[in-house]
Amino acid sequence: MPSEMHANTEQTDDAALDAAVDQAIAACGGDLRATIRALIIANDYLETEVGELMKAVSHAYTRGRFNSYSG
């Protein structure tokens, strides 16, 4: 039974991913090259944002604004 549930989850994930791909392509008027370009630009932007957030969190942590987890 667990493997059956895992297969259903994978199918749902695949369907959601396929729908997202279709949506991205449609947003670029069906132009696959434009879709890839837009995704690369979005990825670069998100990588920059993550880097900035990591710096901000690191800076706040060193100033004692966050307590370390002692779980």
Buried (B, 14 or more C-beta within 10 A) or exposed (E): EEEEEEEEEEEEEEEEEEEEEEEBBEEBEEEEEBBEEBEEEEEEEEEEEEEEEEEEEEEEEEEEEEEEEEE
